């Protein structure tokens, strides 16, 4: 006779439930011929709505003149550069021998570079905003997504 304590029975039940759930959520289905069929990445994206989201982004970008799209791309690159420069400044400021004049000069120079890049980002955002207004684009979603 086999004896199971409460914990063993509970563990077995949980394991059985997990197996059952895994089998239910398995992404293979049967087609008309009862052959296994696994959804492709594209099909999964379509069913989950990810493809629709990507298509709406492409539509928004395709409605925009090419020069504005390039400006937005430049803005994204400039923001990435700004983040890298801020990281370099943080690393310089974290050095223990900040009293050294050479390090002080490097920190000051890097701070000036960060400030200059921030000014460039602000100016580019203003230029993109004006270009969108001139082109008659009222949907600022593309600009907001580039800024954020």
C-alpha positions as CSV (number, residue, x, y, z in Angstrom):
1,X,0.0,0.0,0.0
2,X,1.4,3.4,-1.0
3,X,1.0,6.3,1.5
4,X,1.2,9.9,0.3
5,X,1.4,12.8,2.7
6,X,-0.5,16.0,2.0
7,X,2.5,17.8,0.6
8,X,3.3,15.0,-1.9
9,X,-0.2,14.9,-3.2
10,X,-0.4,18.6,-3.4
11,X,2.9,18.7,-5.4
12,X,1.7,16.0,-7.8
13,X,-1.6,17.9,-8.3
14,X,0.3,21.2,-9.1
15,X,2.7,19.3,-11.5
16,X,-0.3,17.8,-13.2
17,X,-2.0,21.1,-13.5
18,X,1.1,22.8,-15.0
19,X,1.4,20.0,-17.5
20,X,-2.2,20.3,-18.5
21,X,-1.9,24.1,-18.9
22,X,1.3,23.7,-20.9
23,X,-0.5,21.3,-23.2
24,X,-3.4,23.6,-23.6
25,X,-1.3,26.6,-24.4
26,X,1.1,24.8,-26.7
27,X,1.2,26.7,-30.0
28,X,0.8,23.7,-32.2
29,X,-2.6,23.1,-33.7
30,X,-4.1,20.5,-35.9
31,X,-5.0,21.4,-39.5
32,X,-7.7,19.7,-41.6
33,X,-5.4,16.6,-42.1
34,X,-4.8,16.3,-38.3
35,X,-1.1,17.2,-38.9
36,X,0.7,19.3,-36.4
37,X,1.0,22.9,-37.5
38,X,3.1,25.5,-35.6
39,X,2.3,29.2,-36.1
40,X,5.1,31.3,-37.7
41,X,6.4,34.4,-36.0
42,X,4.5,36.5,-38.5
43,X,1.2,34.7,-37.8
44,X,1.7,35.1,-34.0
45,X,2.4,38.8,-34.4
46,X,-0.7,39.2,-36.6
47,X,-2.9,37.4,-34.0
48,X,-1.4,39.3,-31.1
49,X,-1.9,42.7,-32.8
50,X,1.8,43.5,-32.9
51,X,1.8,43.5,-36.7
52,X,-1.1,46.1,-36.7
53,X,0.9,48.3,-34.4
54,X,3.9,48.2,-36.7
55,X,1.8,48.9,-39.8
56,X,0.2,51.9,-38.1
57,X,3.7,53.3,-37.3
58,X,4.8,52.7,-40.9
59,X,1.6,54.5,-42.1
60,X,2.2,57.4,-39.8
61,X,5.8,57.6,-41.0
62,X,4.8,57.2,-44.7
63,X,2.4,60.1,-44.5
64,X,5.3,62.3,-43.4
65,X,7.6,63.9,-45.9
66,X,11.0,62.2,-46.2
67,X,13.0,65.1,-45.0
68,X,11.0,65.2,-41.7
69,X,11.4,61.5,-41.2
70,X,15.2,62.0,-41.7
71,X,15.1,64.8,-39.1
72,X,13.3,62.6,-36.6
73,X,15.9,59.9,-37.2
74,X,18.7,62.4,-36.6
75,X,16.9,63.4,-33.4
76,X,16.9,59.8,-32.2
77,X,20.6,59.5,-33.0
78,X,21.4,62.8,-31.3
79,X,19.5,61.7,-28.2
80,X,21.5,58.5,-28.1
81,X,24.8,60.5,-28.4
82,X,23.6,62.7,-25.6
83,X,23.0,59.7,-23.3
84,X,26.5,58.4,-24.1
85,X,28.0,61.8,-23.3
86,X,26.1,62.1,-20.0
87,X,27.5,58.6,-19.1
88,X,31.0,59.8,-19.8
89,X,30.5,62.9,-17.7
90,X,29.2,60.7,-14.8
91,X,32.2,58.5,-15.1
92,X,34.6,61.5,-14.9
93,X,32.7,62.9,-11.9
94,X,33.0,59.5,-10.2
95,X,36.8,59.5,-10.3
96,X,38.3,59.8,-6.8
97,X,41.0,62.3,-7.7
98,X,38.8,65.2,-8.9
99,X,41.2,67.7,-7.3
100,X,43.6,67.0,-10.2
101,X,43.6,70.0,-12.6
102,X,43.6,67.7,-15.7
103,X,40.5,65.8,-14.5
104,X,38.8,69.1,-13.6
105,X,39.5,70.3,-17.1
106,X,38.1,67.1,-18.6
107,X,34.9,67.3,-16.5
108,X,34.4,70.9,-17.5
109,X,35.0,70.1,-21.2
110,X,32.6,67.1,-21.0
111,X,30.0,69.2,-19.3
112,X,30.2,71.8,-22.1
113,X,29.8,69.0,-24.7
114,X,26.7,67.7,-22.9
115,X,25.3,71.2,-22.7
116,X,26.0,71.8,-26.4
117,X,24.4,68.5,-27.4
118,X,21.3,69.3,-25.2
119,X,21.0,72.6,-27.1
120,X,21.2,70.8,-30.4
121,X,18.4,68.4,-29.3
122,X,16.2,71.3,-28.4
123,X,16.9,73.2,-31.6
124,X,16.2,70.1,-33.7
125,X,12.9,69.5,-31.9
126,X,11.9,73.1,-32.7
127,X,13.0,72.7,-36.3
128,X,11.0,69.4,-36.7
129,X,8.0,71.0,-35.1
130,X,8.1,73.9,-37.5
131,X,8.7,71.7,-40.5
132,X,5.7,69.6,-39.5
133,X,3.6,72.7,-39.2
134,X,4.8,74.0,-42.6
135,X,4.0,70.6,-44.2
136,X,0.5,70.7,-42.7
137,X,1.0,67.7,-40.4
138,X,-1.3,68.1,-37.4
139,X,-0.5,64.7,-35.8
140,X,2.3,65.4,-33.4
141,X,2.5,61.7,-32.4
142,X,5.6,61.1,-34.5
143,X,7.3,64.0,-32.9
144,X,6.3,63.0,-29.4
145,X,7.5,59.5,-30.0
146,X,10.8,60.7,-31.2
147,X,11.2,63.1,-28.2
148,X,10.4,60.4,-25.7
